[in-house]
Amino acid sequence: MTLPRLTRRRAARLFRSDDTGAATAEYAIATMAAVAFAGLLVVIMRSDEVRGILTDLVRRALTVA
């Protein structure tokens, strides 16, 4: 089997930079990172210690001195 000759035009076509779909991939990665961060926050917020701290903080903020 012989390979076709690599001409300048064929090389340009083979090695050109194609950014099709790059923005969509970036949005997908950012969305996955946001979902992972939200999941982490849910896990943290479910702990009794954090819930107690936040409840105390809200109570102090709403208390009229």
C-alpha positions, 0 to 999 in steps of 0.5 A: 500500500502506498501513501499519497504524496503530501503536498502543501495543500494536503498538509494545510488541510490536514494540520489546520486548526479547527475550533468547531465546538470548542465553546460548547465544550468549555460551557460543558466543563464549566457546567460540570464544575458548577454542578460538582461545587453545588454537590459539595455545598449540599454535602457541607450544608447537611452536616449538623455543625454547619446547620447549627452555625448558620442558624445561630448566625441568622438568629443573631442577625435578626435579633433586635438589640 
